[in-house]
């Protein structure tokens, strides 16, 4: 009998086709798991993929993620798909789409940007100026960001 | 006596002036038109009370003689008054107050806020926390839109139009925010651009790419002699010692360009020489008395342009 590495989930969300190696950053962006939550989270990294050589997969049991909360992962994984699962069936499937403005996910790479000054009551905001490839511009200092991944907030 | 020249221009009423990239060509032309009408008042030849009872806050978190004096002169010439500071020591900021709180305080005390700050994006942040208009007077290496507008006004005033000119920018093109902002603004006009700098101080690629995308003809060279014969405008900048982490690197390029009468004799008689000032030794004092020298008039134009901006953001009609 074929052994499944990760079991199918009954109800919840499966984020598939995540760029290989980005699963943990995806969870960080989505702020999952929430504190005090006991939802089961499964992470599969470097899984075989038909379209690309390998991919990451994240399965979140018992929680259906809303499109808006998931779209921001397009920043680091533009090919990801969101599958909403009910009673083991996929009842909704869609690709992530990057919003026009990205808030409080990453910090500006310009160390002298005012948004990096501690204590100011502001959100770190970026305008999305290109989707393919993903290019962001800081709303405050107007610096185009050359490295999104390493500036994702802890 | 009040100025009544333009009736009303509502485009700018209540708006913040943060970045030249927020301006369309029409916006720039409106500002230049109103600036022209302000010249006799900026010179003090005529008086006005347009800003009677209005207060300008000048929040200068780092020193800047010219910009601060020019804004204060502009507000005074319009009949308004100014409050503010020119360094952080002695203010609540030295005690750790946030910029957001300082702005909210200034908003209570004044009708319009002018801010200069050493960090990029500070003016944009200020605008988020103030219902009163905020004008950026320079944020770190970022934007200085009023300098760009006065540069454009000077070119237009002298050449009668901006389109059709060959504009040469020389000096520190890498770190100088003035030349970046001016280049972005000039992308809206039909001009040729020459960038003259040593390879280590050339115009950043993102600026050059932007201009080329807009269809501008751009030439990059380290030789001023090559481009001087065709230049209509020579915009000179200081190579800023404070931008170099290593003094040795600074010394290699410090005096690489010097504009003097001999160099100017190789250019057009009608060529104008501009400089955002302060200069050190990149323009010989001998140039000052030639008809090419426009930099002090350029500094004066700053008053007229800032009078125009203060009027346009604060008044429904004038």
Boltz contact constraints between the chains, C-beta under 6 A:
constraints:
  - contact:
      token1: [A, 112]
      token2: [B, 119]
      max_distance: 6.0
  - contact:
      token1: [A, 112]
      token2: [B, 120]
      max_distance: 6.0
  - contact:
      token1: [A, 112]
      token2: [B, 140]
      max_distance: 6.0
  - contact:
      token1: [A, 113]
      token2: [B, 120]
      max_distance: 6.0
  - contact:
      token1: [A, 113]
      token2: [B, 121]
      max_distance: 6.0
  - contact:
      token1: [A, 114]
      token2: [B, 119]
      max_distance: 6.0
  - contact:
      token1: [A, 114]
      token2: [B, 121]
      max_distance: 6.0
  - contact:
      token1: [A, 114]
      token2: [B, 122]
      max_distance: 6.0
  - contact:
      token1: [A, 114]
      token2: [B, 125]
      max_distance: 6.0
  - contact:
      token1: [A, 119]
      token2: [B, 98]
      max_distance: 6.0
  - contact:
      token1: [A, 120]
      token2: [B, 98]
      max_distance: 6.0
  - contact:
      token1: [A, 120]
      token2: [B, 100]
      max_distance: 6.0
  - contact:
      token1: [A, 121]
      token2: [B, 100]
      max_distance: 6.0
  - contact:
      token1: [A, 140]
      token2: [B, 121]
      max_distance: 6.0
  - contact:
      token1: [A, 140]
      token2: [B, 124]
      max_distance: 6.0
  - contact:
      token1: [A, 141]
      token2: [B, 120]
      max_distance: 6.0
  - contact:
      token1: [A, 141]
      token2: [B, 121]
      max_distance: 6.0
  - contact:
      token1: [A, 141]
      token2: [B, 142]
      max_distance: 6.0
